[in-house]
Amino acid sequence: MSDQPVALYRLGDEGVVVRSIRALLHATRDLALVAPGAAGPAETAESVRPEGQFSDVYDEEMARAVRAFQQRRGLIVDGVVGPQTYIALDGARWTLGDRMLSHTPGHLLQGDDVAQLQERLLALGFSPDRVDGVFGANTEKAVRHFQRGVGLAIDGQVGPETLRAFADLSRAVSGGSPHTLREQELVRRSGHSLTGRTVILDPGHGGDDTGTIAHGLAESEVTLDLARRVEGRLSAIGVTVLFTRSATTCPDELERATMANESGADIMLSLHCDSTDQSRASGVATFFYGQERFGAWSAVGEHLADLIQREVVARTGLADCRSHPRAWVLLQRTQMPTVRIEAGYLSHEEDAARLADPAFRDTLAEAIVIALQRMYLGEDDTIATGVLRLHDLRAFLETQRAAQDKPA
Ligand SMILES: [Zn+2]
């Protein structure tokens, strides 16, 4: 909020501040991400544009966007950006989990993430007094109560540990009390949970196309089985899971991409196993959309590919063949972040032996699900890769109930 304008900005104005306001309006989706005709097919809704690519003119379109934002936020709807609208816009770019939150007297943190935190605390019975998007002393007190209740270190700061506790709690609850239902609704709106998302799984090959056959395994069967194991885990935490194919069908890559786009899924995961003539090649690799030449790049895809790569390597011990940008049809034509995983070489005797083991496939599936969770939690690198486990939710709930029985 350091570059907050003191002046008013309105229709007809030009300059760098106008440009930065446009960037904020893109972030809140009040301005369309892709200007009509301005982008080729490579431009996807999740791609991150540097600020320099935005116009610096306050035009009609921008005034409309400002009014839409003001209307939604209960501000005076005049299409003019003054200090109040600017603070609200600037705060809107933060979602719970984007940054560390704490009470900093003299310069209080403000933003939508703080409001989300307060709503969540309130829903769980830890009152921050009111939901105003400002991290003050009462919010800190409520955070401390929450931390004590769930057995965390009590520091009043909202970092990865506390966010994870919120996420675990949202996974643990289902049906029942108004608090529970409200919490689920908040999680859905918060954008920082997998719950309520849709993931489309794309097991490679299928039908008559078996993919690689080696060491007694058919790639199409391994990928479908792995997809089902991922599906089970995602369904259990409230994710809607779709498939691009059944055991007997084999759509081509473009058809798979079209299916994904029409489904409106948030994420696509394409599952394959690798093979080569050189029997010594082994390991796991991940791929995301990127063409350096054209400056087209899926930043979210890259991040997710990297998280999956790290989790799989840490948990399975498969050789690390790293993640790479590719312009393959499926990666390029999907509108959501898509990651293709080449999980082991069927042509490699040891990789194949491990892939034949159901327990190993479970570990692979768990690694993939944890990577997805990490992405939505916005967790940083302070949590060691490969050690986070899907918690025993029942035990967690019991802790929670015990805490509620105690006086705060
Ligand atoms: Zn394949």
Residues whose N, C-alpha, C, O or C-beta is under 5 A from the ligand:
A	BS01	ZN	G204 G211 H272 C273
